[in-house]
Amino acid sequence: MRGKTRPRVSHYKTDLFRRVVDSSPDCISISTLAEGKFLYVNKAGSKIFGHARKEALGRTAKQLYIWDDPKDRLIFMDRVRKLGSVRDMEVTLRKRTGERFTAAISAGIIDAGGEKCLLIFTRDISERKKTEEALQVSEARYRVLLENIPQKIFLKDKNSIYISCNAIYARDLKIKPEEIIGKTDYDFYPKKLAKKYRKDDKSVMEAKRARGIEEKYIVAGKETWVYTVKTPVMDEKGGVAGILGIFYDITLRKKAEEDLGFRNILLSTQTEASIDGILVVDSRGKMISFNKRFVEMWGIPKEVARLRSDERALRSVRDKLADPEGFLRKVKYLYAHSQEKSRDEVILKDGRTFDRYSSPMFGKDKKYYGRIWYFRDITERKKSEEELFRAKRLSDIGTLAATVAHELRNPLATIRTAMFNIRRKSRDPRIEGHLESIEKKIVESNRIINDLLFYSRLRLPKIEPVKLWDIMDECISLSHERFKDYRVRLCRVCRIDKNAFIEADALMLKEMCHNILDNAYESLADKRGAIEVKAWPASRKGFISISVKDNGAGMGAESLKRLSEPFFTTKVRGTGLGFSICHQIVRLHNGTMDVASKKGKGTKVTVNLPVKQRKP
């Protein structure tokens, strides 16, 4: 610098090495090459390994049990002897407490008073390794301090004028190390950046304590990021004599953090936009991530979601499952077998069905990190599949029913004609009873054929205005006539306008009412009992409810489940098509049918029909 006296550096020469090495966060040590005895260990070394300096000096690494694997030491020494130095060799070392940690060792052979020694730099990189695993990217390693420490070093006086630097830093500035003496940041950096560096220097010296700073740095005109540790250098009187700076490049890490941030945003957006409920748990079963859809699907309380406890979440959904024990067994099995994938269906008590898929998560190192679960609500798809299967089955049954009905009609007609001729030609009263039995069976057979034909020819209803109560009244009268030998107490309750119209297919409604009433009569033991027919405005707006209730034999739970299946019947005779036909008719009219029954207590069939049909 022109016009100024060159700063004196002799004041710093005696303690420069001590200040540099004691300011370093790495362990710096000197040991004999032949025996491996420690001649020097800095403060960081005592802190990292837990051995006091007095305890370490004069002893070897083997005696202090520093090497976790003796083979690593043999490899290390072999490289040193062959190459003269080692750079950033990753090994596992032990602390005085026995705790293991990952370290990067750099070393070189030096001459100390005529004896060959090793200058060793040991850095605890455990935290860095953890960060690398989390980010899954490689961070730039530290460069050597002086010739061996992987950091860029500079020393300034209290006016922020450079006193010295190491060769690595000098190369960035395109100078030799000695050429930095007397220069300032203004000689190397843009004015704005230089001003910022000097402001940081002043802040550290005024605070009299070290400070770590992430900041921009210019190398060959290119802007990068560095992490700088600035430490105040104190003189013998306790005053601030200058500042020591140690920094390293963190551009890759910053880029990795930015990339990771972008990936996290992208993943989070994709997860929240998914139609699937997504849950991610770690290797211990703790919930580490889930989307809003997952919480909504399972109805998980906010406090449970906030705790992120998989166990609590399982407890909260247990009562919603049709088979909670089976569900939990499968979850426990998959947690115990981390290699396995799984896909199955989960049925809930409310009738929903979830497609559940689970897969383990492994890193590139094949380490198990946990498990991811996908849940998709496939309730509608299952209903569609069941409806398609049912439609195909009904189509097949209908074809068979039509064929059978057609083939039976001709022989029945022949039997009826023959019986008519026998009755006309023979007046023998002894055979009249037999003829009546034959005629009765012909009527029953025709009824079965009619049921089969009606079932096979079910079509879309022909919608027109009809008086519901008139249809019911007509059906009641016909059933009463058909079962005239029954002793039945019939009660009619009409709470709707008898002249009110609804939009429906009259023939279909008659068939439905006939079947329900016939079943009610036929359920009565000893042909006696009570039947109630009722009509009233439904609780659902725009609907009318009708019901037929009897005090007959009733049905069990298993029979109720199968009631709408074609050809299923609990009676000795009959096709088992009655309720199936009723169910189809109600469905075609966009209504609902509910059957309540108990064994020995009777049955109640309730049908809800819309007053007006939806327009297509």
Secondary structure, DSSP 8 states (H G I E B T S, - for coil): -TTS-----HHHHHHHHHHHHHH-SSEEEEEETTT-BEEEE-HHHHHHH---HHHHTT-BTTTTT-BSSHHHHHHHHHHHHHHSEEEEEEEEEE-TTS-EEEEEEEEEEEEETTEEEEEEEEEE-HHHHHHHHHHTS-------TTTTSSSEEEEEETTS-EEEE-HHHHHHTTS-GGGGTT--GGGTS-HHHHHHHHHHHHHHHHHTS-EEEEEEEEETTEEEEEEEEEEEEE-TTS-EEEEEEEEEE-HHHHHHHHHHHHHHHHHHHHHHH-SSEEEEEETTSBEEEE-HHHHHHHT--HHHHHHTBHHHHHHHHHTTBSSHHHHHHHHHHHHH-TT--EEEEEEBTTS-EEEEEEEEEE-TT--EEEEEEEEEE-HHHHHHHHHHHHHHHHHHHHHHHHHHHHHHHHHHHHHHHHHHHHHHH---GGGHHHHHHHHHHHHHHHHHHHHHHHHHT------EEEEHHHHHHHHHHHHHHHTTTSEEEEEEEE-S-TT-EEEE-HHHHHHHHHHHHHHHHHTSGGGEEEEEEEEEE-SSTTEEEEEEEE-S----HHHHHTTTSTT--SSSSS-S-HHHHHHHHHHHTT-EEEEEEETTTEEEEEEEEESS----
